[in-house]
Amino acid sequence: MTKKDKLLERFLAFPNDFTFDELKTLLESMGFEVENKGKTSGSRVAFVHINFKKHILIHKPHPSKIINKIYLKQIKVELTLKQII
């Protein structure tokens, strides 16, 4: 089982301690790139799929790097609807 597979399996289990960095790594392995508008974007981060130009927009959590479970579930729905997972 590859690191990507393990990370995807962890993501799909909706853990309480899934971090933004883990999400970024997972989405990048699925073909997404981080699109940040610089200083004007604040904590908003958009992940754009390279081939399909599909966006996933989230707020970068702070001060903790842990992503709330509800956002993980919403991201899973987006990935499923876009037929990426």
Stockholm file with secondary structure:
# STOCKHOLM 1.0

chainA/1-85         MTKKDKLLERFLAFPNDFTFDELKTLLESMGFEVENKGKTSGSRVAFVHINFKKHILIHKPHPSKIINKIYLKQIKVELTLKQII
#=GR chainA/1-85 SS CCHHHHHHHHHHTCCTTCBHHHHHHHHHHTTEEEECCGGGGTTEEEEEETTTCCEEEEECCCSSCBCCHHHHHHHHHHHHHTTCC
#=GC SS_cons        CCHHHHHHHHHHTCCTTCBHHHHHHHHHHTTEEEECCGGGGTTEEEEEETTTCCEEEEECCCSSCBCCHHHHHHHHHHHHHTTCC
//
